[in-house]
Amino acid sequence: MVGSAAERIVLDGEVLAQQIRMLGEVSVSLEAESGPAQASISPTAFGAMNSFLVPSMNRWASRTAEIIEVASQLSTRMQAGVRDAHDKFEQLETEYSELFGKAEQ
């Protein structure tokens, strides 16, 4: 007989802890990179013949910076969610461990 999906889900506290660390690192890294993406391009950067490109390129750079910032915020929110799952998992594991310990006595 095949068990339900709930019976086949395995949580590993160390994997959750690794995910928390990784998401934190990603968030910090993305936040650091949003600054350079916001740099404005000088009106003379492409020369007189291609000066029409500057406004479009500046809008593109600004939008890129916004997307990077949103990705950083998302990583932070995901980190909080994984941390919450990790904490609840550890609490549940501790409670069951104590219950099994009492049952064995």
TORDO-423925 format. One record per atom (N, C-alpha, C, CB): atom name; residue in three letters; residue number from 1; y negated, x, z negated. Coordinates in Angstrom, 2 decimals, padded with zeros to 5 digits. Glycine has a CB too. Example, Ala and Ser with C-alpha at 12.3 -4.5 7.8 and 13.67 -1.06 7.14 Angstrom:
2
+------+-----+-----+---------+---------+---------+
: atom : res :   n :   north :    east :      up :
+------+-----+-----+---------+---------+---------+
:    N : ala :   1 :  005.69 :  013.19 : -007.80 :
:   CA : ala :   1 :  004.50 :  012.30 : -007.80 :
:    C : ala :   1 :  003.30 :  013.20 : -007.80 :
:   CB : ala :   1 :  004.47 :  011.31 : -009.05 :
:    N : ser :   2 :  002.25 :  012.85 : -007.08 :
:   CA : ser :   2 :  001.06 :  013.67 : -007.14 :
:    C : ser :   2 : -000.03 :  012.90 : -007.87 :
:   CB : ser :   2 :  000.60 :  014.08 : -005.72 :
+------+-----+-----+---------+---------+---------+
***
This chain:
105
+------+-----+-----+---------+---------+---------+
: atom : res :   n :   north :    east :      up :
+------+-----+-----+---------+---------+---------+
:    N : met :   1 :  001.18 :  000.85 :  000.00 :
:   CA : met :   1 :  000.00 :  000.00 :  000.00 :
:    C : met :   1 : -001.24 :  000.90 :  000.00 :
:   CB : met :   1 :  000.00 : -000.97 : -001.23 :
:    N : val :   2 : -002.21 :  000.56 :  000.79 :
:   CA : val :   2 : -003.45 :  001.30 :  000.89 :
:    C : val :   2 : -004.44 :  000.76 : -000.14 :
:   CB : val :   2 : -004.05 :  001.22 :  002.32 :
:    N : gly :   3 : -005.06 :  001.68 : -000.90 :
:   CA : gly :   3 : -006.02 :  001.27 : -001.91 :
:    C : gly :   3 : -007.33 :  000.83 : -001.28 :
:   CB : gly :   3 : -006.27 :  002.39 : -002.90 :
:    N : ser :   4 : -008.13 :  000.19 : -002.09 :
:   CA : ser :   4 : -009.45 : -000.23 : -001.60 :
:    C : ser :   4 : -010.34 :  000.99 : -001.41 :
:   CB : ser :   4 : -010.11 : -001.24 : -002.58 :
:    N : ala :   5 : -011.44 :  000.79 : -000.72 :
:   CA : ala :   5 : -012.38 :  001.89 : -000.49 :
:    C : ala :   5 : -012.89 :  002.44 : -001.82 :
:   CB : ala :   5 : -013.57 :  001.42 :  000.38 :
:    N : ala :   6 : -013.11 :  001.57 : -002.78 :
:   CA : ala :   6 : -013.59 :  002.01 : -004.09 :
:    C : ala :   6 : -012.59 :  002.93 : -004.77 :
:   CB : ala :   6 : -013.88 :  000.81 : -004.99 :
:    N : glu :   7 : -011.31 :  002.71 : -004.53 :
:   CA : glu :   7 : -010.27 :  003.56 : -005.14 :
:    C : glu :   7 : -010.18 :  004.91 : -004.46 :
:   CB : glu :   7 : -008.92 :  002.85 : -005.09 :
:    N : arg :   8 : -010.68 :  005.02 : -003.25 :
:   CA : arg :   8 : -010.58 :  006.28 : -002.50 :
:    C : arg :   8 : -011.85 :  007.12 : -002.58 :
:   CB : arg :   8 : -010.27 :  005.98 : -001.06 :
:    N : ile :   9 : -012.91 :  006.60 : -003.16 :
:   CA : ile :   9 : -014.16 :  007.35 : -003.28 :
:    C : ile :   9 : -014.00 :  008.36 : -004.41 :
:   CB : ile :   9 : -015.37 :  006.40 : -003.54 :
:    N : val :  10 : -014.32 :  009.59 : -004.10 :
:   CA : val :  10 : -014.24 :  010.66 : -005.09 :
:    C : val :  10 : -015.62 :  011.26 : -005.27 :
:   CB : val :  10 : -013.20 :  011.75 : -004.67 :
:    N : leu :  11 : -016.10 :  011.28 : -006.50 :
:   CA : leu :  11 : -017.39 :  011.92 : -006.80 :
:    C : leu :  11 : -017.12 :  013.27 : -007.44 :
:   CB : leu :  11 : -018.26 :  011.02 : -007.74 :
:    N : asp :  12 : -017.86 :  014.24 : -006.99 :
:   CA : asp :  12 : -017.74 :  015.59 : -007.53 :
:    C : asp :  12 : -019.12 :  015.98 : -008.05 :
:   CB : asp :  12 : -017.22 :  016.62 : -006.46 :
:    N : gly :  13 : -019.23 :  016.15 : -009.36 :
:   CA : gly :  13 : -020.52 :  016.47 : -009.97 :
:    C : gly :  13 : -021.14 :  017.73 : -009.42 :
:   CB : gly :  13 : -020.35 :  016.61 : -011.45 :
:    N : glu :  14 : -020.32 :  018.74 : -009.11 :
:   CA : glu :  14 : -020.86 :  019.99 : -008.58 :
:    C : glu :  14 : -021.42 :  019.80 : -007.17 :
:   CB : glu :  14 : -019.77 :  021.07 : -008.57 :
:    N : val :  15 : -020.78 :  018.97 : -006.37 :
:   CA : val :  15 : -021.30 :  018.69 : -005.02 :
:    C : val :  15 : -022.64 :  017.97 : -005.14 :
:   CB : val :  15 : -020.30 :  017.84 : -004.20 :
:    N : leu :  16 : -022.74 :  017.03 : -006.04 :
:   CA : leu :  16 : -024.01 :  016.34 : -006.25 :
:    C : leu :  16 : -025.09 :  017.32 : -006.71 :
:   CB : leu :  16 : -023.85 :  015.21 : -007.29 :
:    N : ala :  17 : -024.75 :  018.23 : -007.61 :
:   CA : ala :  17 : -025.71 :  019.23 : -008.09 :
:    C : ala :  17 : -026.18 :  020.13 : -006.94 :
:   CB : ala :  17 : -025.09 :  020.09 : -009.21 :
:    N : gln :  18 : -025.26 :  020.50 : -006.05 :
:   CA : gln :  18 : -025.63 :  021.31 : -004.89 :
:    C : gln :  18 : -026.59 :  020.55 : -003.98 :
:   CB : gln :  18 : -024.38 :  021.73 : -004.11 :
:    N : gln :  19 : -026.34 :  019.27 : -003.80 :
:   CA : gln :  19 : -027.21 :  018.43 : -002.96 :
:    C : gln :  19 : -028.60 :  018.32 : -003.58 :
:   CB : gln :  19 : -026.59 :  017.03 : -002.78 :
:    N : ile :  20 : -028.67 :  018.20 : -004.89 :
:   CA : ile :  20 : -029.96 :  018.13 : -005.58 :
:    C : ile :  20 : -030.75 :  019.40 : -005.32 :
:   CB : ile :  20 : -029.76 :  017.91 : -007.11 :
:    N : arg :  21 : -030.09 :  020.55 : -005.48 :
:   CA : arg :  21 : -030.78 :  021.83 : -005.25 :
:    C : arg :  21 : -031.23 :  021.95 : -003.79 :
:   CB : arg :  21 : -029.87 :  023.02 : -005.61 :
:    N : met :  22 : -030.34 :  021.62 : -002.85 :
:   CA : met :  22 : -030.66 :  021.76 : -001.44 :
:    C : met :  22 : -031.83 :  020.85 : -001.04 :
:   CB : met :  22 : -029.44 :  021.43 : -000.58 :
:    N : leu :  23 : -031.83 :  019.61 : -001.49 :
:   CA : leu :  23 : -032.92 :  018.69 : -001.16 :
:    C : leu :  23 : -034.25 :  019.16 : -001.75 :
:   CB : leu :  23 : -032.59 :  017.28 : -001.67 :
:    N : gly :  24 : -034.20 :  019.75 : -002.93 :
:   CA : gly :  24 : -035.41 :  020.31 : -003.51 :
:    C : gly :  24 : -035.96 :  021.45 : -002.69 :
:   CB : gly :  24 : -035.15 :  020.77 : -004.93 :
:    N : glu :  25 : -035.07 :  022.33 : -002.24 :
:   CA : glu :  25 : -035.48 :  023.46 : -001.41 :
:    C : glu :  25 : -036.06 :  022.99 : -000.08 :
:   CB : glu :  25 : -034.29 :  024.41 : -001.16 :
:    N : val :  26 : -035.43 :  021.99 :  000.52 :
:   CA : val :  26 : -035.92 :  021.45 :  001.80 :
:    C : val :  26 : -037.30 :  020.85 :  001.62 :
:   CB : val :  26 : -034.94 :  020.39 :  002.36 :
:    N : ser :  27 : -037.49 :  020.11 :  000.55 :
:   CA : ser :  27 : -038.78 :  019.47 :  000.30 :
:    C : ser :  27 : -039.89 :  020.51 :  000.15 :
:   CB : ser :  27 : -038.71 :  018.60 : -000.96 :
:    N : val :  28 : -039.63 :  021.55 : -000.63 :
:   CA : val :  28 : -040.62 :  022.61 : -000.83 :
:    C : val :  28 : -040.91 :  023.33 :  000.48 :
:   CB : val :  28 : -040.13 :  023.62 : -001.90 :
:    N : ser :  29 : -039.87 :  023.63 :  001.23 :
:   CA : ser :  29 : -040.03 :  024.34 :  002.50 :
:    C : ser :  29 : -040.86 :  023.51 :  003.49 :
:   CB : ser :  29 : -038.65 :  024.66 :  003.11 :
:    N : leu :  30 : -040.55 :  022.24 :  003.60 :
:   CA : leu :  30 : -041.30 :  021.38 :  004.52 :
:    C : leu :  30 : -042.76 :  021.26 :  004.10 :
:   CB : leu :  30 : -040.66 :  019.99 :  004.58 :
:    N : glu :  31 : -042.98 :  021.11 :  002.81 :
:   CA : glu :  31 : -044.35 :  021.00 :  002.32 :
:    C : glu :  31 : -045.15 :  022.25 :  002.65 :
:   CB : glu :  31 : -044.35 :  020.74 :  000.81 :
:    N : ala :  32 : -044.52 :  023.41 :  002.52 :
:   CA : ala :  32 : -045.20 :  024.67 :  002.83 :
:    C : ala :  32 : -045.53 :  024.78 :  004.32 :
:   CB : ala :  32 : -044.33 :  025.85 :  002.41 :
:    N : glu :  33 : -044.71 :  024.20 :  005.17 :
:   CA : glu :  33 : -044.91 :  024.31 :  006.61 :
:    C : glu :  33 : -045.88 :  023.28 :  007.17 :
:   CB : glu :  33 : -043.59 :  024.19 :  007.32 :
:    N : ser :  34 : -046.25 :  022.29 :  006.39 :
:   CA : ser :  34 : -047.15 :  021.27 :  006.92 :
:    C : ser :  34 : -048.56 :  021.82 :  007.12 :
:   CB : ser :  34 : -047.19 :  020.06 :  005.99 :
:    N : gly :  35 : -048.95 :  022.78 :  006.32 :
:   CA : gly :  35 : -050.29 :  023.38 :  006.45 :
:    C : gly :  35 : -050.52 :  024.03 :  007.80 :
:   CB : gly :  35 : -050.50 :  024.40 :  005.37 :
:    N : pro :  36 : -049.66 :  024.99 :  008.20 :
:   CA : pro :  36 : -049.86 :  025.62 :  009.50 :
:    C : pro :  36 : -049.82 :  024.63 :  010.67 :
:   CB : pro :  36 : -048.81 :  026.68 :  009.72 :
:    N : ala :  37 : -049.08 :  023.56 :  010.52 :
:   CA : ala :  37 : -048.99 :  022.58 :  011.61 :
:    C : ala :  37 : -050.31 :  021.83 :  011.80 :
:   CB : ala :  37 : -047.86 :  021.59 :  011.35 :
:    N : gln :  38 : -051.16 :  021.82 :  010.78 :
:   CA : gln :  38 : -052.43 :  021.10 :  010.86 :
:    C : gln :  38 : -053.55 :  021.92 :  011.47 :
:   CB : gln :  38 : -052.84 :  020.64 :  009.49 :
:    N : ala :  39 : -053.31 :  023.18 :  011.75 :
:   CA : ala :  39 : -054.37 :  024.05 :  012.27 :
:    C : ala :  39 : -054.93 :  023.49 :  013.57 :
:   CB : ala :  39 : -053.84 :  025.48 :  012.49 :
:    N : ser :  40 : -056.26 :  023.41 :  013.62 :
:   CA : ser :  40 : -056.93 :  022.90 :  014.83 :
:    C : ser :  40 : -057.03 :  024.00 :  015.88 :
:   CB : ser :  40 : -058.33 :  022.35 :  014.49 :
:    N : ile :  41 : -056.99 :  023.60 :  017.10 :
:   CA : ile :  41 : -057.11 :  024.52 :  018.23 :
:    C : ile :  41 : -058.57 :  024.56 :  018.65 :
:   CB : ile :  41 : -056.19 :  024.08 :  019.42 :
:    N : ser :  42 : -059.05 :  025.74 :  018.88 :
:   CA : ser :  42 : -060.43 :  025.93 :  019.31 :
:    C : ser :  42 : -060.65 :  025.29 :  020.68 :
:   CB : ser :  42 : -060.78 :  027.43 :  019.34 :
:    N : pro :  43 : -061.84 :  024.73 :  020.93 :
:   CA : pro :  43 : -062.12 :  024.13 :  022.24 :
:    C : pro :  43 : -061.99 :  025.11 :  023.40 :
:   CB : pro :  43 : -063.52 :  023.55 :  022.24 :
:    N : thr :  44 : -062.10 :  026.40 :  023.12 :
:   CA : thr :  44 : -062.00 :  027.40 :  024.19 :
:    C : thr :  44 : -060.62 :  028.05 :  024.26 :
:   CB : thr :  44 : -063.05 :  028.48 :  024.00 :
:    N : ala :  45 : -059.68 :  027.54 :  023.49 :
:   CA : ala :  45 : -058.35 :  028.16 :  023.41 :
:    C : ala :  45 : -057.64 :  028.23 :  024.76 :
:   CB : ala :  45 : -057.49 :  027.41 :  022.43 :
:    N : phe :  46 : -057.82 :  027.23 :  025.60 :
:   CA : phe :  46 : -057.14 :  027.19 :  026.89 :
:    C : phe :  46 : -058.07 :  027.55 :  028.05 :
:   CB : phe :  46 : -056.54 :  025.82 :  027.11 :
:    N : gly :  47 : -059.28 :  027.98 :  027.72 :
:   CA : gly :  47 : -060.23 :  028.31 :  028.77 :
:    C : gly :  47 : -060.94 :  027.05 :  029.26 :
:   CB : gly :  47 : -059.53 :  029.01 :  029.94 :
:    N : ala :  48 : -061.95 :  027.27 :  030.06 :
:   CA : ala :  48 : -062.78 :  026.16 :  030.55 :
:    C : ala :  48 : -061.99 :  025.20 :  031.44 :
:   CB : ala :  48 : -063.97 :  026.71 :  031.32 :
:    N : met :  49 : -061.08 :  025.71 :  032.24 :
:   CA : met :  49 : -060.34 :  024.87 :  033.19 :
:    C : met :  49 : -059.37 :  023.91 :  032.48 :
:   CB : met :  49 : -059.56 :  025.74 :  034.17 :
:    N : asn :  50 : -058.89 :  024.33 :  031.32 :
:   CA : asn :  50 : -057.90 :  023.51 :  030.62 :
:    C : asn :  50 : -058.41 :  022.97 :  029.29 :
:   CB : asn :  50 : -056.65 :  024.32 :  030.39 :
:    N : ser :  51 : -059.70 :  022.92 :  029.12 :
:   CA : ser :  51 : -060.27 :  022.47 :  027.85 :
:    C : ser :  51 : -059.92 :  021.02 :  027.54 :
:   CB : ser :  51 : -061.79 :  022.63 :  027.87 :
:    N : phe :  52 : -059.56 :  020.25 :  028.56 :
:   CA : phe :  52 : -059.16 :  018.85 :  028.34 :
:    C : phe :  52 : -057.88 :  018.74 :  027.51 :
:   CB : phe :  52 : -058.97 :  018.15 :  029.70 :
:    N : leu :  53 : -057.12 :  019.84 :  027.40 :
:   CA : leu :  53 : -055.87 :  019.82 :  026.64 :
:    C : leu :  53 : -056.11 :  019.84 :  025.13 :
:   CB : leu :  53 : -055.01 :  021.00 :  027.04 :
:    N : val :  54 : -057.24 :  020.40 :  024.72 :
:   CA : val :  54 : -057.48 :  020.62 :  023.29 :
:    C : val :  54 : -057.41 :  019.34 :  022.45 :
:   CB : val :  54 : -058.83 :  021.26 :  023.09 :
:    N : pro :  55 : -058.11 :  018.26 :  022.80 :
:   CA : pro :  55 : -058.00 :  017.06 :  021.96 :
:    C : pro :  55 : -056.57 :  016.54 :  021.84 :
:   CB : pro :  55 : -058.89 :  015.96 :  022.53 :
:    N : ser :  56 : -055.84 :  016.56 :  022.92 :
:   CA : ser :  56 : -054.44 :  016.09 :  022.87 :
:    C : ser :  56 : -053.59 :  017.00 :  022.00 :
:   CB : ser :  56 : -053.85 :  016.02 :  024.29 :
:    N : met :  57 : -053.80 :  018.29 :  022.13 :
:   CA : met :  57 : -053.02 :  019.24 :  021.34 :
:    C : met :  57 : -053.35 :  019.12 :  019.85 :
:   CB : met :  57 : -053.28 :  020.68 :  021.82 :
:    N : asn :  58 : -054.62 :  018.89 :  019.53 :
:   CA : asn :  58 : -055.01 :  018.71 :  018.13 :
:    C : asn :  58 : -054.42 :  017.43 :  017.55 :
:   CB : asn :  58 : -056.54 :  018.69 :  018.00 :
:    N : arg :  59 : -054.40 :  016.36 :  018.33 :
:   CA : arg :  59 : -053.75 :  015.11 :  017.86 :
:    C : arg :  59 : -052.26 :  015.34 :  017.64 :
:   CB : arg :  59 : -053.98 :  013.95 :  018.87 :
:    N : trp :  60 : -051.65 :  016.07 :  018.56 :
:   CA : trp :  60 : -050.22 :  016.37 :  018.46 :
:    C : trp :  60 : -049.93 :  017.20 :  017.21 :
:   CB : trp :  60 : -049.73 :  017.12 :  019.72 :
:    N : ala :  61 : -050.77 :  018.21 :  016.95 :
:   CA : ala :  61 : -050.59 :  019.05 :  015.76 :
:    C : ala :  61 : -050.78 :  018.23 :  014.49 :
:   CB : ala :  61 : -051.58 :  020.22 :  015.79 :
:    N : ser :  62 : -051.77 :  017.36 :  014.49 :
:   CA : ser :  62 : -052.02 :  016.52 :  013.32 :
:    C : ser :  62 : -050.84 :  015.58 :  013.06 :
:   CB : ser :  62 : -053.30 :  015.71 :  013.52 :
:    N : arg :  63 : -050.32 :  014.98 :  014.10 :
:   CA : arg :  63 : -049.16 :  014.07 :  013.96 :
:    C : arg :  63 : -047.93 :  014.83 :  013.50 :
:   CB : arg :  63 : -048.87 :  013.35 :  015.29 :
:    N : thr :  64 : -047.75 :  016.03 :  014.01 :
:   CA : thr :  64 : -046.62 :  016.87 :  013.57 :
:    C : thr :  64 : -046.72 :  017.15 :  012.08 :
:   CB : thr :  64 : -046.59 :  018.20 :  014.37 :
:    N : ala :  65 : -047.92 :  017.49 :  011.62 :
:   CA : ala :  65 : -048.12 :  017.75 :  010.19 :
:    C : ala :  65 : -047.80 :  016.50 :  009.36 :
:   CB : ala :  65 : -049.56 :  018.21 :  009.92 :
:    N : glu :  66 : -048.22 :  015.33 :  009.85 :
:   CA : glu :  66 : -047.91 :  014.08 :  009.14 :
:    C : glu :  66 : -046.40 :  013.86 :  009.04 :
:   CB : glu :  66 : -048.57 :  012.88 :  009.86 :
:    N : ile :  67 : -045.71 :  014.11 :  010.12 :
:   CA : ile :  67 : -044.25 :  013.92 :  010.14 :
:    C : ile :  67 : -043.58 :  014.89 :  009.18 :
:   CB : ile :  67 : -043.69 :  014.11 :  011.57 :
:    N : ile :  68 : -044.05 :  016.12 :  009.14 :
:   CA : ile :  68 : -043.48 :  017.10 :  008.22 :
:    C : ile :  68 : -043.72 :  016.66 :  006.78 :
:   CB : ile :  68 : -044.11 :  018.50 :  008.46 :
:    N : glu :  69 : -044.90 :  016.16 :  006.48 :
:   CA : glu :  69 : -045.20 :  015.68 :  005.14 :
:    C : glu :  69 : -044.30 :  014.51 :  004.74 :
:   CB : glu :  69 : -046.67 :  015.28 :  005.04 :
:    N : val :  70 : -044.09 :  013.59 :  005.67 :
:   CA : val :  70 : -043.21 :  012.44 :  005.39 :
:    C : val :  70 : -041.77 :  012.92 :  005.16 :
:   CB : val :  70 : -043.25 :  011.42 :  006.57 :
:    N : ala :  71 : -041.33 :  013.89 :  005.95 :
:   CA : ala :  71 : -039.98 :  014.45 :  005.76 :
:    C : ala :  71 : -039.86 :  015.10 :  004.39 :
:   CB : ala :  71 : -039.65 :  015.47 :  006.88 :
:    N : ser :  72 : -040.90 :  015.79 :  003.96 :
:   CA : ser :  72 : -040.89 :  016.40 :  002.63 :
:    C : ser :  72 : -040.80 :  015.33 :  001.54 :
:   CB : ser :  72 : -042.16 :  017.26 :  002.42 :
:    N : gln :  73 : -041.58 :  014.27 :  001.69 :
:   CA : gln :  73 : -041.55 :  013.17 :  000.72 :
:    C : gln :  73 : -040.18 :  012.50 :  000.70 :
:   CB : gln :  73 : -042.63 :  012.13 :  001.06 :
:    N : leu :  74 : -039.59 :  012.33 :  001.87 :
:   CA : leu :  74 : -038.26 :  011.72 :  001.96 :
:    C : leu :  74 : -037.23 :  012.60 :  001.26 :
:   CB : leu :  74 : -037.86 :  011.50 :  003.43 :
:    N : ser :  75 : -037.31 :  013.90 :  001.46 :
:   CA : ser :  75 : -036.38 :  014.82 :  000.79 :
:    C : ser :  75 : -036.53 :  014.72 : -000.72 :
:   CB : ser :  75 : -036.61 :  016.27 :  001.25 :
:    N : thr :  76 : -037.76 :  014.61 : -001.19 :
:   CA : thr :  76 : -038.01 :  014.47 : -002.63 :
:    C : thr :  76 : -037.41 :  013.17 : -003.16 :
:   CB : thr :  76 : -039.53 :  014.51 : -002.92 :
:    N : arg :  77 : -037.59 :  012.08 : -002.41 :
:   CA : arg :  77 : -037.02 :  010.79 : -002.83 :
:    C : arg :  77 : -035.49 :  010.84 : -002.82 :
:   CB : arg :  77 : -037.52 :  009.65 : -001.92 :
:    N : met :  78 : -034.92 :  011.48 : -001.80 :
:   CA : met :  78 : -033.47 :  011.60 : -001.73 :
:    C : met :  78 : -032.97 :  012.44 : -002.90 :
:   CB : met :  78 : -033.03 :  012.23 : -000.40 :
:    N : gln :  79 : -033.69 :  013.50 : -003.23 :
:   CA : gln :  79 : -033.31 :  014.34 : -004.37 :
:    C : gln :  79 : -033.29 :  013.51 : -005.65 :
:   CB : gln :  79 : -034.28 :  015.54 : -004.51 :
:    N : ala :  80 : -034.29 :  012.68 : -005.85 :
:   CA : ala :  80 : -034.35 :  011.82 : -007.04 :
:    C : ala :  80 : -033.16 :  010.86 : -007.07 :
:   CB : ala :  80 : -035.67 :  011.04 : -007.08 :
:    N : gly :  81 : -032.82 :  010.29 : -005.93 :
:   CA : gly :  81 : -031.69 :  009.37 : -005.87 :
:    C : gly :  81 : -030.37 :  010.06 : -006.15 :
:   CB : gly :  81 : -031.63 :  008.72 : -004.51 :
:    N : val :  82 : -030.18 :  011.25 : -005.60 :
:   CA : val :  82 : -028.94 :  012.00 : -005.84 :
:    C : val :  82 : -028.89 :  012.43 : -007.31 :
:   CB : val :  82 : -028.84 :  013.23 : -004.89 :
:    N : arg :  83 : -030.04 :  012.85 : -007.86 :
:   CA : arg :  83 : -030.08 :  013.24 : -009.27 :
:    C : arg :  83 : -029.69 :  012.06 : -010.15 :
:   CB : arg :  83 : -031.48 :  013.77 : -009.66 :
:    N : asp :  84 : -030.19 :  010.87 : -009.83 :
:   CA : asp :  84 : -029.85 :  009.67 : -010.60 :
:    C : asp :  84 : -028.34 :  009.40 : -010.52 :
:   CB : asp :  84 : -030.64 :  008.45 : -010.07 :
:    N : ala :  85 : -027.78 :  009.49 : -009.31 :
:   CA : ala :  85 : -026.33 :  009.29 : -009.15 :
:    C : ala :  85 : -025.55 :  010.34 : -009.95 :
:   CB : ala :  85 : -025.93 :  009.35 : -007.64 :
:    N : his :  86 : -026.01 :  011.58 : -009.90 :
:   CA : his :  86 : -025.36 :  012.66 : -010.63 :
:    C : his :  86 : -025.39 :  012.39 : -012.14 :
:   CB : his :  86 : -026.04 :  014.02 : -010.32 :
:    N : asp :  87 : -026.56 :  012.01 : -012.66 :
:   CA : asp :  87 : -026.69 :  011.75 : -014.09 :
:    C : asp :  87 : -025.81 :  010.59 : -014.53 :
:   CB : asp :  87 : -028.15 :  011.46 : -014.45 :
:    N : lys :  88 : -025.79 :  009.52 : -013.72 :
:   CA : lys :  88 : -024.95 :  008.37 : -014.07 :
:    C : lys :  88 : -023.47 :  008.73 : -013.99 :
:   CB : lys :  88 : -025.25 :  007.18 : -013.13 :
:    N : phe :  89 : -023.12 :  009.54 : -013.01 :
:   CA : phe :  89 : -021.73 :  009.99 : -012.88 :
:    C : phe :  89 : -021.32 :  010.80 : -014.10 :
:   CB : phe :  89 : -021.55 :  010.83 : -011.59 :
:    N : glu :  90 : -022.18 :  011.73 : -014.52 :
:   CA : glu :  90 : -021.86 :  012.55 : -015.69 :
:    C : glu :  90 : -021.74 :  011.70 : -016.95 :
:   CB : glu :  90 : -022.92 :  013.64 : -015.89 :
:    N : gln :  91 : -022.63 :  010.73 : -017.09 :
:   CA : gln :  91 : -022.58 :  009.84 : -018.25 :
:    C : gln :  91 : -021.28 :  009.05 : -018.27 :
:   CB : gln :  91 : -023.79 :  008.89 : -018.25 :
:    N : leu :  92 : -020.93 :  008.50 : -017.12 :
:   CA : leu :  92 : -019.69 :  007.72 : -017.02 :
:    C : leu :  92 : -018.47 :  008.61 : -017.29 :
:   CB : leu :  92 : -019.57 :  007.07 : -015.63 :
:    N : glu :  93 : -018.49 :  009.81 : -016.74 :
:   CA : glu :  93 : -017.37 :  010.73 : -016.94 :
:    C : glu :  93 : -017.22 :  011.09 : -018.42 :
:   CB : glu :  93 : -017.57 :  012.01 : -016.10 :
:    N : thr :  94 : -018.33 :  011.29 : -019.09 :
:   CA : thr :  94 : -018.30 :  011.60 : -020.52 :
:    C : thr :  94 : -017.75 :  010.43 : -021.32 :
:   CB : thr :  94 : -019.71 :  011.97 : -021.03 :
:    N : glu :  95 : -018.23 :  009.23 : -020.99 :
:   CA : glu :  95 : -017.75 :  008.04 : -021.70 :
:    C : glu :  95 : -016.24 :  007.85 : -021.53 :
:   CB : glu :  95 : -018.49 :  006.80 : -021.20 :
:    N : tyr :  96 : -015.75 :  008.00 : -020.29 :
:   CA : tyr :  96 : -014.32 :  007.83 : -020.06 :
:    C : tyr :  96 : -013.51 :  008.93 : -020.72 :
:   CB : tyr :  96 : -014.03 :  007.80 : -018.57 :
:    N : ser :  97 : -014.04 :  010.13 : -020.74 :
:   CA : ser :  97 : -013.35 :  011.23 : -021.38 :
:    C : ser :  97 : -013.20 :  010.96 : -022.88 :
:   CB : ser :  97 : -014.11 :  012.55 : -021.15 :
:    N : glu :  98 : -014.26 :  010.44 : -023.47 :
:   CA : glu :  98 : -014.21 :  010.11 : -024.90 :
:    C : glu :  98 : -013.23 :  008.96 : -025.15 :
:   CB : glu :  98 : -015.60 :  009.73 : -025.41 :
:    N : leu :  99 : -013.23 :  007.96 : -024.25 :
:   CA : leu :  99 : -012.30 :  006.84 : -024.42 :
:    C : leu :  99 : -010.85 :  007.29 : -024.30 :
:   CB : leu :  99 : -012.60 :  005.76 : -023.40 :
:    N : phe : 100 : -010.58 :  008.16 : -023.30 :
:   CA : phe : 100 : -009.20 :  008.64 : -023.14 :
:    C : phe : 100 : -008.81 :  009.51 : -024.33 :
:   CB : phe : 100 : -009.06 :  009.45 : -021.82 :
:    N : gly : 101 : -009.75 :  010.26 : -024.87 :
:   CA : gly : 101 : -009.47 :  011.08 : -026.05 :
:    C : gly : 101 : -009.10 :  010.23 : -027.24 :
:   CB : gly : 101 : -010.67 :  011.95 : -026.39 :
:    N : lys : 102 : -009.81 :  009.12 : -027.44 :
:   CA : lys : 102 : -009.53 :  008.21 : -028.53 :
:    C : lys : 102 : -008.18 :  007.51 : -028.33 :
:   CB : lys : 102 : -010.65 :  007.17 : -028.66 :
:    N : ala : 103 : -007.88 :  007.18 : -027.07 :
:   CA : ala : 103 : -006.63 :  006.48 : -026.77 :
:    C : ala : 103 : -005.43 :  007.39 : -027.03 :
:   CB : ala : 103 : -006.62 :  005.99 : -025.31 :
:    N : glu : 104 : -005.58 :  008.68 : -026.85 :
:   CA : glu : 104 : -004.48 :  009.62 : -027.05 :
:    C : glu : 104 : -004.19 :  009.87 : -028.52 :
:   CB : glu : 104 : -004.78 :  010.93 : -026.36 :
:    N : gln : 105 : -005.14 :  009.56 : -029.39 :
:   CA : gln : 105 : -004.96 :  009.82 : -030.82 :
:    C : gln : 105 : -004.15 :  008.77 : -031.49 :
:   CB : gln : 105 : -006.26 :  009.93 : -031.50 :
+------+-----+-----+---------+---------+---------+
***
